[in-house]
């Protein structure tokens, strides 16, 4: 393969029409220059600084003290040799001051131990507290993200943000950050001590530093790229695993175990490849840096010995402070501090791997946190209302069984109240999930208060999409939707959704008791309200047959219940909400025919006086609807009552008589 074909091409370059190599390199350089800088770690540090400023300052001070004391150990050793050991060996020394000197050294090192323990304890608290704040902000942000985000991201990949990516930040805050500060201070202190000993030998050290920097830049940069790929691949693997766990029954029913394994192997191999490359570069960096340090140590010993032999070693400030300083003690002290110096350089270079990992994890986390949240420019609110004898509607702080739209008019400075009747209209609505691929075309419908509107049609016809638009999970491209005469965009999304009770095709139960799951529809509901809601959905009987009744614990999305029982609880939860408008998306799809008749009676009671939208495959459940709309490829092709549609002998007639079936 030609060299230019192996390169990463700049954005917008056609692989089949490549420019010359000089131009290509220039384009790559320009693209790299204009690429926005990754500020993930600075954002993490902002969390640390804003949440634990004083504790972090104390940590930095303790680290500085610990590093300086560690660097001074070579000076202590050199003075011990010059002032006590060498004179004693020569028979000219006075050891009377040795106990005091050793006591002073012991006190100094005890301070180092205390400051080291202090900053480690504080850093653990700072790290866990910061992660706690990050997770809180992540979860708060997630609650405000639009449904489209969850439709386009695997739940396992999102979970990976809270586990693997947050853990990479834990490693950075609790271990890498203190190590960087400690190593940096140690390096500066070591340079100061080396200047104190010998400028000549320091020149040799500087040459070794350049070699270390070159190696760190080459290997550390490569490991950073692969760590970014590793975190992305890990999220995809986690997403696939979670998807496979939830779909185990489907996998086994269709005997797709081998195919699923092949797909997993493909994703796992991609993870293995990127992780292997990342850790290969990470693992070879430390040994290379360590051996460069060893070579530097030996080289300094040789150069220093030669300089001593020729009497050319520069004693520097050491001789001025202590006239008894010898060239041998200077070399021993210098070699001791160089060992600490090279270890600090190696430790600092090793942290580059964890910095790369934290940057990769932080980028994924902050990409999610910076995703535009669900916008809501509505200002019309749903409130409890009360109608007085004159027919005037006023707002009530208490539940009255009546609702009204509170509509402020800023220009006039007035507020009007419109009774919530459940009158929903759609006028010539077009919609596309992906720009340019319209899936709803010119949808017009009228749902009068108290009417039951049913949607039928094959999968993908647009039934659920209409419900998504009414709920404003997505916003329309063109047309208008009005709710009691109010443009739906003017209504606050929270108020809009408060007015809608939904029973979805997919039941979602939460870990907790049955009572808590039903109360999820209305957190202020009493136990009596919960029981009445369960009776309305005909769930009361099976609940009472459970060992702990309404206090039965549900886990793993109600895995200890049948699919029909879970659906009944979902219906009971909606009944508990007591919303004025109902949306039933395949509400009885998981219930057997006998249970369906019981539930339908309860649902009929629930639907009395409410506007109801029903999506159903079982045509028997919608025969009593006021209007049935038949959709096909995003268009309403028929509408009318059950009898009217049968008389037309069109698509609905064929569906009802079995001439063809819904898919």
C-alpha positions in Angstrom: 0.0 0.0 0.0 1.4 3.4 -0.9 2.5 5.5 2.1 0.0 8.2 1.5 -2.9 5.7 1.6 -1.8 4.5 5.0 -2.1 8.0 6.4 -5.2 9.3 8.2 -6.9 11.5 5.6 -8.1 15.0 6.5 -11.9 15.5 6.6 -13.4 16.1 3.2 -10.6 14.5 1.2 -11.7 12.0 -1.4 -9.5 8.8 -1.1 -9.9 8.3 -4.8 -8.6 11.8 -5.7 -5.7 12.5 -3.3 -3.6 15.6 -3.5 0.2 15.4 -3.5 2.0 14.4 -0.3 3.2 17.9 0.5 -0.3 19.3 0.3 -1.7 16.4 2.3 0.7 16.9 5.1 -0.1 20.6 5.1 -3.8 19.8 5.3 -3.2 17.4 8.2 -1.1 19.9 10.1 -3.8 22.6 9.6 -6.6 20.2 10.7 -4.6 19.3 13.8 -4.0 23.0 14.5 -7.7 23.9 14.2 -8.9 20.9 16.2 -10.4 22.2 19.5 -8.4 21.4 22.5 -9.6 18.7 24.9 -10.4 20.5 28.2 -11.7 17.4 30.1 -9.1 17.4 32.8 -9.4 21.1 33.4 -13.1 20.6 33.9 -12.3 17.8 36.4 -9.9 20.1 38.2 -12.6 22.8 38.4 -14.8 20.2 40.2 -11.9 19.6 42.7 -11.2 23.3 43.2 -14.9 24.4 43.6 -15.8 21.5 45.9 -12.7 21.1 48.1 -10.6 24.2 47.7 -9.1 24.4 51.2 -8.5 20.7 51.5 -6.7 20.7 48.2 -4.5 23.6 49.2 -3.6 21.6 52.4 -2.8 18.6 50.2 -0.5 20.6 48.0 1.3 22.1 51.0 1.7 18.6 52.5 3.0 17.2 49.2 5.5 20.0 48.9 6.8 19.4 52.4 7.0 15.7 51.9 8.9 16.1 48.6 11.3 18.6 50.0 12.1 16.4 53.0 12.6 13.4 50.7 14.9 15.5 48.5 16.9 16.7 51.6 17.6 13.1 52.5 20.7 13.2 50.2 21.9 16.3 51.9 21.5 14.6 55.3 23.5 11.7 54.0 26.2 13.9 52.6 26.6 15.9 55.8 26.6 12.7 57.8 29.5 11.4 55.7 31.4 14.7 55.7 30.9 15.8 59.3 31.0 12.5 61.1 31.8 9.3 59.2 34.9 10.4 57.2 36.5 12.3 60.2 35.8 9.3 62.4 37.5 6.9 60.0 40.5 9.3 59.8 40.6 9.5 63.6 40.1 13.2 63.7 36.3 13.4 64.2 34.2 14.5 67.1 31.1 12.3 67.5 29.6 14.3 70.4 27.2 16.0 68.1 26.1 12.8 66.3 23.1 12.0 68.7 21.7 15.5 68.2 22.1 15.4 64.5 20.4 12.0 64.3 17.6 13.3 66.5 17.1 16.2 64.2 17.1 13.9 61.2 14.5 11.7 62.9 12.2 14.6 63.6 12.5 15.8 60.0 11.6 12.4 58.7 8.7 12.1 61.2 7.3 15.4 59.8 7.6 13.9 56.3 5.7 10.8 57.4 2.9 12.9 59.0 2.5 15.2 56.0 2.5 12.1 53.6 -0.2 10.4 55.6 -2.2 13.6 55.8 -2.3 14.3 52.1 -3.2 10.7 51.3 -6.1 10.7 53.7 -7.3 14.1 52.4 -6.9 13.1 48.8 -9.0 10.0 49.2 -11.8 12.2 50.6 -11.4 14.8 47.9 -11.4 12.2 45.2 -14.5 10.3 46.3 -16.3 13.6 47.0 -15.5 15.0 43.6 -16.7 11.8 41.9 -19.8 12.0 43.9 -20.5 15.5 42.6 -19.7 14.5 39.0 -22.0 11.5 39.2 -24.8 13.7 40.6 -24.4 16.2 37.8 -24.3 13.4 35.2 -27.5 11.9 36.5 -29.2 15.3 36.7 -28.1 16.1 33.2 -29.3 12.7 32.0 -32.8 13.4 33.3 -32.9 16.5 31.1 -31.7 14.9 27.9 -34.2 14.4 25.1 -35.6 11.0 24.3 -33.6 11.2 21.0 -30.4 10.8 23.0 -31.5 7.5 24.5 -32.9 6.4 21.1 -29.4 6.8 19.6 -27.2 5.5 22.4 -27.0 2.0 23.8 -28.0 1.9 27.5 -24.9 -0.2 28.2 -22.7 2.5 26.6 -24.4 5.1 28.9 -23.8 2.8 31.9 -20.2 2.6 31.0 -20.0 6.4 31.6 -20.9 5.8 35.2 -18.6 2.8 35.7 -15.5 2.6 33.6 -15.2 6.3 32.7 -15.9 7.6 36.2 -13.3 5.1 37.5 -10.7 6.5 35.1 -11.3 9.9 36.8 -11.0 8.3 40.2 -7.6 7.0 39.2 -6.6 10.4 38.1 -7.9 12.4 41.1 -6.9 10.0 43.9 -3.5 8.7 42.5 -2.3 10.5 39.4 -2.9 14.0 40.6 -1.0 13.7 43.9 1.8 11.8 42.1 2.2 14.6 39.5 2.4 17.2 42.2 4.8 15.1 44.3 7.0 14.2 41.4 7.0 17.8 40.1 8.0 19.2 43.5 10.6 16.4 43.9 12.1 17.2 40.5 12.4 20.9 41.3 13.8 20.2 44.8 16.3 17.7 43.3 17.5 20.2 40.7 18.1 22.7 43.5 20.1 20.1 45.5 22.1 19.2 42.4 22.9 22.9 41.8 24.0 22.9 45.5 26.4 20.0 44.8 27.9 20.4 41.3 27.0 22.4 38.2 29.3 20.2 36.1 27.5 17.0 36.9 24.2 18.8 36.4 25.1 19.3 32.7 25.3 15.5 32.4 21.8 15.1 34.0 20.3 17.7 31.6 21.4 15.5 28.6 19.7 12.5 30.2 16.5 14.6 30.8 16.3 15.4 27.1 16.5 11.7 26.2 13.7 11.0 28.7 11.5 13.8 27.3 11.8 12.5 23.8 10.9 9.0 24.8 7.9 10.2 26.9 6.6 12.3 24.1 6.7 9.5 21.5 5.4 6.6 23.6 3.0 8.7 25.8 1.4 10.3 22.8 0.8 6.9 21.2 -0.7 5.4 24.4 -3.1 8.4 24.7 -4.6 7.8 21.3 -5.1 4.1 22.0 -6.6 4.8 25.5 -9.2 7.0 23.8 -10.1 4.1 21.4 -10.1 1.7 24.3 -12.8 3.7 26.3 -15.0 3.9 23.2 -14.7 0.2 22.4 -15.4 -0.6 26.1 -18.6 1.3 26.0 -19.7 -0.6 22.9 -18.9 -4.0 24.5 -20.8 -3.1 27.6 -23.8 -1.9 25.5 -23.8 -5.2 23.5 -23.6 -7.3 26.7 -26.5 -5.5 28.3 -28.5 -5.8 25.1 -27.8 -9.5 25.0 -28.7 -10.1 28.6 -32.1 -8.4 28.1 -32.6 -10.4 24.9 -31.5 -13.8 26.1 -34.9 -15.4 25.6 -35.1 -14.0 22.0 -31.6 -15.2 21.3 -32.4 -18.7 22.5 -35.8 -18.9 20.8 -34.2 -18.1 17.5 -31.1 -20.2 18.2 -28.8 -17.2 17.5 -26.3 -18.1 20.2 -23.5 -18.6 17.7 -24.3 -15.4 15.7 -24.5 -13.4 18.9 -21.1 -14.8 20.0 -19.6 -13.9 16.7 -20.8 -10.3 17.0 -19.5 -10.1 20.6 -16.2 -11.6 19.5 -15.9 -8.9 16.9 -16.5 -6.1 19.4 -14.4 -7.7 22.0 -11.5 -8.1 19.5 -11.7 -4.4 18.8 -11.5 -3.7 22.5 -8.7 -6.2 23.0 -6.7 -4.6 20.1 -7.0 -1.0 21.3 -6.5 -2.0 25.0 -3.4 -4.1 24.0 -1.9 -1.3 22.1 -2.6 1.2 24.8 -1.2 -0.9 27.6 1.8 -2.0 25.5 2.9 1.5 25.1 2.0 2.2 28.8 3.9 -0.8 30.1 7.1 -0.3 28.0 7.4 3.4 29.1 8.3 2.7 32.7 11.1 0.1 32.0 12.6 2.3 29.3 12.6 5.4 31.6 14.0 3.3 34.5 16.8 2.0 32.4 17.6 5.5 31.0 17.8 6.5 34.7 20.1 3.6 35.5 22.4 4.5 32.5 22.4 8.1 33.7 23.3 6.9 37.2 26.3 4.8 36.0 27.4 7.6 33.6 27.4 10.1 36.5 29.4 7.7 38.7 32.0 7.3 36.0 32.2 11.0 35.1 32.2 12.0 38.8 35.0 9.5 39.6 37.1 10.8 36.7 36.5 14.3 37.9 37.5 13.4 41.5 40.7 11.7 40.1 41.6 14.9 38.3 40.4 17.1 41.1 38.0 18.9 38.7 34.7 18.3 40.4 32.8 21.4 41.2 31.9 21.4 44.9 29.6 24.4 44.5 27.6 25.8 47.4 28.2 22.7 49.6 31.7 23.7 50.3 30.7 27.3 51.2 28.1 26.0 53.7 30.3 23.3 55.1 34.1 23.8 54.6 34.6 20.1 55.6 32.7 18.9 52.5 34.8 16.4 50.5 34.6 15.6 46.8 33.7 12.0 47.6 30.7 13.0 49.8 29.6 15.4 47.1 29.5 12.6 44.5 27.7 10.2 46.9 25.1 12.9 47.7 24.7 13.8 44.1 24.2 10.1 43.1 21.7 9.7 45.8 19.6 12.7 44.7 19.9 11.7 41.0 18.4 8.3 41.9 15.4 10.1 43.5 15.3 12.5 40.5 15.2 9.8 37.8 12.6 7.9 39.8 10.5 11.0 39.9 10.9 11.5 36.2 9.9 7.9 35.6 7.0 8.2 37.9 5.8 11.3 36.2 6.1 9.8 32.7 4.2 6.7 33.9 1.3 9.0 34.9 1.0 10.1 31.3 -0.8 6.8 30.7 -3.3 7.4 33.4 -3.7 11.0 32.2 -4.5 9.7 28.8 -7.0 7.2 30.2 -8.6 10.0 32.3 -8.8 12.3 29.3 -10.5 9.6 27.3 -13.0 8.9 30.1 -13.5 12.6 30.9 -14.2 13.4 27.3 -16.9 10.8 27.0 -18.5 12.0 30.3 -18.4 15.7 29.4 -19.6 15.0 25.9 -22.7 13.6 27.5 -23.0 16.4 30.0 -22.6 19.0 27.3 -25.2 17.4 25.0 -28.0 20.0 24.5 -30.7 19.2 26.9 -34.4 19.0 26.1 -35.5 22.5 25.3 -38.7 23.8 26.7 -39.9 27.4 25.9 -43.4 26.7 27.0 -45.1 29.1 29.5 -48.6 27.7 29.8 -49.0 25.6 33.0 -51.5 22.9 34.0 -53.0 23.7 37.4 -55.7 22.4 39.7 -58.8 24.5 39.1 -62.2 25.3 40.7 -65.3 26.7 38.9 -67.4 29.0 41.0 -71.2 29.6 40.7 -70.7 32.2 37.9 -68.7 29.7 35.8 -65.5 31.5 36.4 -62.4 29.3 36.6 -59.9 30.0 39.4 -56.7 28.3 40.4 -56.7 25.9 43.4 -53.8 24.8 45.5 -55.6 21.5 46.3 -56.8 18.6 44.2 -60.3 19.3 43.0 -60.8 16.9 40.1 -60.7 19.8 37.7 -57.7 21.0 35.6 -57.1 24.2 33.7 -54.4 25.8 31.6 -52.9 28.8 33.2 -52.1 31.1 30.3 -50.1 34.3 31.1 -50.3 37.1 28.6 -47.2 39.2 29.1 -48.2 42.0 26.7 -51.4 42.7 28.6 -50.0 41.6 32.0 -53.0 39.3 32.5 -53.6 35.6 33.2 -56.4 33.5 31.7 -57.6 30.0 32.6 -58.8 27.5 30.0 -60.6 24.4 31.3 -58.7 21.2 30.3 -61.1 19.4 28.1 -58.8 17.1 26.1 -59.5 18.6 22.7 -56.4 17.8 20.6 -56.0 18.7 17.0 -53.2 18.0 14.5 -53.1 20.1 11.3 -51.0 19.0 8.3 -48.2 17.7 10.4 -45.0 16.5 8.8 -42.2 14.8 10.8 -38.8 13.2 10.3 -36.5 11.6 12.9 -33.6 12.1 10.4 -33.6 15.3 8.4 -34.7 14.6 4.8 -36.4 11.3 5.6 -40.0 12.3 6.4 -42.0 9.5 8.0 -45.3 11.4 8.7 -47.0 13.2 5.9 -49.8 15.7 6.2 -51.3 14.2 9.4 -54.6 15.9 10.3 -56.9 14.7 13.1 -59.4 15.9 15.6 -59.8 14.3 19.0 -62.8 15.9 20.7 -63.2 15.8 24.5 -64.2 12.3 25.7 -63.6 10.7 22.4 -61.7 7.4 21.9 -59.3 7.7 18.9 -57.7 4.5 17.7 -54.7 4.1 15.4 -54.2 0.9 13.4 -51.6 0.0 10.8 -48.6 -2.1 10.2 -45.3 -1.7 12.0 -43.6 1.5 11.0 -46.8 3.1 9.8 -46.3 6.0 12.2 -48.7 5.2 15.1 -46.2 5.5 17.9 -44.6 8.5 16.3 -47.9 10.4 16.5 -48.0 9.7 20.2 -44.4 10.9 20.5 -45.4 14.2 18.9 -48.4 14.7 21.1 -46.2 14.0 24.2 -43.5 16.3 22.7 -40.8 13.7 23.0 -40.0 15.0 19.5 -41.1 18.3 17.9 -42.8 18.5 14.5 -41.2 19.7 11.3 -44.2 21.4 9.9 -47.8 21.9 10.8 -49.5 22.6 14.1 -50.7 20.6 17.1 -53.3 22.3 19.4 -54.4 21.2 22.8 -57.7 22.8 23.9 -57.0 25.5 21.3 -53.5 26.3 22.6 -50.4 25.7 20.4 -48.7 22.7 22.0 -45.3 24.5 21.8 -46.6 27.1 24.3 -47.4 24.5 26.9 -44.6 23.5 29.3 -43.6 20.0 28.6 -43.9 19.0 32.3 -47.5 20.3 32.3 -48.3 18.7 29.0 -47.0 15.3 30.2 -48.8 15.7 33.5 -52.0 15.8 31.5 -51.3 12.6 29.7 -51.6 9.1 31.3 -49.6 6.5 29.3 -49.6 2.8 29.2 -46.7 1.8 27.0 -46.2 -1.4 25.1 -42.9 -2.0 27.0 -43.6 -2.3 30.7 -40.9 -0.8 33.0 -41.1 -1.6 36.7 -38.7 -0.3 39.2 -36.9 -2.0 42.1 -39.3 -1.6 45.1 -42.6 -2.9 46.3 -45.7 -3.3 44.2 -47.3 -0.5 46.2 -44.3 1.8 45.4 -44.5 1.0 41.7 -48.2 1.8 41.5 -47.7 5.0 43.5 -45.1 6.1 40.9 -48.1 7.4 38.9 -48.9 9.8 41.7 -46.5 10.2 44.6 -49.2 11.7 46.8 -51.6 8.8 46.4 -52.8 7.1 49.6 -52.8 3.4 50.1 -56.6 3.5 49.4 -55.9 5.2 46.1 -53.4 2.5 45.2 -55.8 -0.3 45.9 -58.6 1.4 44.0 -56.3 1.8 41.0 -55.3 -1.8 41.2 -58.9 -2.9 41.3 -59.7 -0.7 38.3 -57.0 -2.4 36.3 -58.1 -5.8 37.7 -54.7 -6.3 39.3 -55.9 -6.5 42.9 -56.7 -10.2 42.9 -53.3 -11.4 41.7 -51.6 -9.0 44.0 -53.4 -10.3 47.0 -52.4 -13.9 46.1 -48.7 -12.9 46.3 -46.9 -13.8 49.6 -46.6 -10.1 50.7 -49.4 -8.6 48.7 -48.9 -5.0 48.0 -45.6 -5.1 49.9 -44.1 -7.7 47.5 -40.6 -6.6 46.4 -40.0 -6.4 42.7 -36.5 -6.6 41.2 -35.0 -6.8 37.8 -38.0 -5.1 36.1 -40.5 -7.4 37.9 -38.9 -10.7 36.7 -40.8 -12.6 39.4 -44.1 -11.7 37.7 -45.6 -12.8 34.4 -45.6 -10.5 31.5 -49.4 -10.0 31.8 -49.1 -9.2 35.5 -46.4 -6.6 34.8 -48.7 -5.0 32.2 -51.6 -5.0 34.7 -49.3 -3.1 37.2 -48.4 -0.7 34.5 -52.1 0.0 33.8 -52.7 0.4 37.6 -49.9 2.9 37.7 -51.5 5.0 35.0 -54.9 4.7 36.7 -53.3 6.0 39.9 -52.1 9.1 38.0 -55.7 9.9 37.1 -54.7 12.0 34.1 -57.4 13.7 32.0 -56.0 12.3 28.7 -55.0 8.7 28.2 -52.6 7.1 25.7 -52.7 3.4 25.4 -49.9 2.0 23.3 -50.6 -1.7 22.9 -51.8 -1.6 26.6 -53.2 -5.2 26.4 -50.6 -6.7 24.1 -49.2 -9.0 26.8 -52.4 -10.1 28.4 -54.4 -13.2 27.5 -57.8 -13.0 26.0 -59.7 -13.7 29.3 -57.7 -11.2 31.3 -58.1 -8.7 28.5 -61.9 -8.8 28.8 -61.5 -8.0 32.6 -59.0 -5.3 31.9 -61.0 -3.8 29.2 -64.0 -3.3 31.5 -61.7 -1.5 34.0 -60.2 0.5 31.2 -63.7 1.5 30.0 -64.3 2.9 33.5 -61.0 4.7 33.4 -61.7 6.2 30.0 -65.0 7.6 30.9 -65.1 11.4 30.2 -61.5 11.4 29.0 -59.9 11.8 25.6 -58.2 8.5 24.8 -55.7 7.6 22.1 -55.3 3.9 21.5 -52.8 1.9 19.5 -53.7 -1.7 19.1 -53.0 -4.7 16.9 -56.1 -6.5 18.3 -58.9 -4.9 16.4 -61.4 -6.3 18.9 -60.1 -3.8 21.5 -60.9 -0.7 19.4 -64.3 -1.6 17.8 -66.1 0.8 20.2 -63.8 3.7 19.3 -65.3 7.0 18.2 -62.8 7.3 15.4 -60.5 4.7 13.9 -57.6 5.9 11.8 -55.8 3.5 9.5 -52.2 4.5 8.8 -49.9 3.4 6.0 -46.3 4.7 5.5 -46.9 7.7 7.6 -50.2 8.7 6.0 -53.8 8.4 7.2 -55.5 6.4 4.4 -58.9 5.7 6.1 -60.8 7.1 9.1 -64.2 6.5 10.6 -66.1 4.4 13.0 -65.8 0.6 13.0 -69.1 0.3 11.0 -68.2 3.0 8.6 -64.8 1.5 7.8 -66.4 -1.9 7.3 -68.8 -0.4 4.8 -66.0 1.1 2.8 -64.4 -2.3 2.4 -61.0 -0.9 2.2 -57.8 -1.7 4.2 -59.6 -1.8 7.6 -62.2 -4.2 6.2 -59.4 -6.5 4.9 -57.6 -6.3 8.3 -60.8 -7.1 10.2 -61.9 -10.0 7.9 -58.3 -11.4 7.8 -57.7 -10.7 4.1 -54.3 -9.5 5.2 -52.8 -9.0 8.7 -50.9 -6.4 10.5 -47.2 -6.9 10.6 
